[in-house]
Amino acid sequence: MTAVAAPAGPITLAVTSGEPAGVGPELCVALAHRQWPARLVVVGDANLIAQRAAASGMHIGMRRYDPAAAALPGTLEILHEPLAVGARAGVLDPANARHVLRLLDIAIDGCLRGEFAAMVTAPLHKGVINDAGIAFSGHTEYLAERTGTAKW
């Protein structure tokens, strides 16, 4: 049996921020208030994350994600993907549906390249994606299709 070497440092996980009008951005902000055994990279709109942090009264350090830089404890790293249109908590907008799918695509592509060891997804709203004219039945099916994974 061949031993597999452990990574030199902590693994890097992609965390998608989910539906911009939902709870996902706040969940991402909350990640900065705890130390994790992995490097967490939030995939989302940096301005939205900053706005939700301010609205929640949560003061966090943020910086743009740089895969070549070392992680900074207590700092939320953001792989910035701008919203299509501004977002307000609780107000769904189909104009951001492609943005939500783009967040998944960025995380999936990063995993497939080996940049991220895994991905974690914040909640999204299937209905608003469908309202935008995009057939979408959920994360599981989307991930399976994008990675060529056979259905069970």
N, C-alpha and C positions, 0 to 999 in steps of 0.2 A: 504494500500500500504506500502510495506517495503522499508525503505531507504537503499541504498547501500553506504557503507563507501568509501570515497575516499582513494586512496593510501597514505601512510604516507609521501612519498617523491615524487620526480618527477618520472614519468613512464620511463621505459627503452625501447627504440626502437632499433631493429636490422636494420642496413643499409648495404645491400650487395654491394660490390664494382663492380659487373658486369663484363663485358668483359675486361680482363686485357690489351688488346691492344686498348681499346676504351677510352671514356671520363670519365667513371665511377670512376676510381681511383682519377682523378683530382677533380671531384665533391665531393668526400669524403674528400679530403684535404681541400676544400673550406668550409666545414662544421665547421672546427675548428676556423674559423675567425668570428664567430658570437655566441652569447649566445642563447641557446635554452631552452624552458620550459620543455624539456624532456632530459633524459640521452641518448645520441646517442652512439651506439656501432657499429663500422664498422667491418663487417665480410669480411675479405680478407687477402691478403698476406702483412704482415707488411713491408717487405723489398720493395715491389713494391710501396706501399703508400709513404714510405720515399723517394724512388727514384723520384717519380712524384712530391712530394713536393719540392725537391731540384731542379729538372729540371724547375719547374714553378717559382722558386724564392720565394716560400711561406715558411716562417719559422713557424713551428708549433711544439707544444709539443705533444709527442706521448707516450703512454704506453700500455702495454698488458692489456687487459680487465680482471678484477678480479671482479666477481659479489659480493664478500663480501666486497670489498673496496668502499669507497665513491668516487663519481665522482669528478674530478678536473676540474673546469671551465677553458676553453681555451686549454684543452688537449684532443687530439683525442684518444679515447680508441679503440684498435684494438683486435678483437677476431681473432687471427692469424690462417689462413689456407694456407699452402704453395702452391705456384704454382707447377704444374707438370713440366713445363719447363719455362725458363726465358721468359719475355715478353718485346716487344718493342712497343711503341705507334704507332698505325697505321698498324702494321704487325700482321694479324690474324694467329693463330696457332691452328688447331684442337686438338693438344695434350693437350691444356688447357680446352677443352670442359667439361670434367668431373669435373674439378676444379670449373668451373662456376656453374654447377648444385649442387656441394657440398656446395657452399656458400648459395644457396637457401635452401638446406636441413638443414643446420645448423640453419638458421633463422627460418624456419618452425618448426623444432623440438623445438627450444627455445620458440617459441610462444605457441606451444601445451603444453609444460611443465609449462608455466606461467612465465618463466624467462624474456621474452620480451612481452610487451603489444601489439606490432604490429611490422610489418616489412615494410621497404621501399626498393625498388630494383632499383639499377642503371641499365642503359641500358646493354643489352647483344645482341649478334648477333646470331639469330636463324640459319642462314645458316652455320656458322662455327661449331655449335653443330651438325647439320645434316651431315656436311662433315666428322665429326668424327664417323659417323655410328650410331648416337643416334637419334631416332625419337623424335622431339621436335617441337611443334607448337607455343609455347609461354608461358609466365608467367602464364596467367590466367588458361589455361588448366592444366599446371603442378601443380599449387597450388591446383586446384580443385581435381585433382587425388590424390595428396599426403594427402589431408585432408578429402577425402571421401565426398566432397561436390557435391551434385547433380547438373547437368547442368540445366540451366534455360530454 
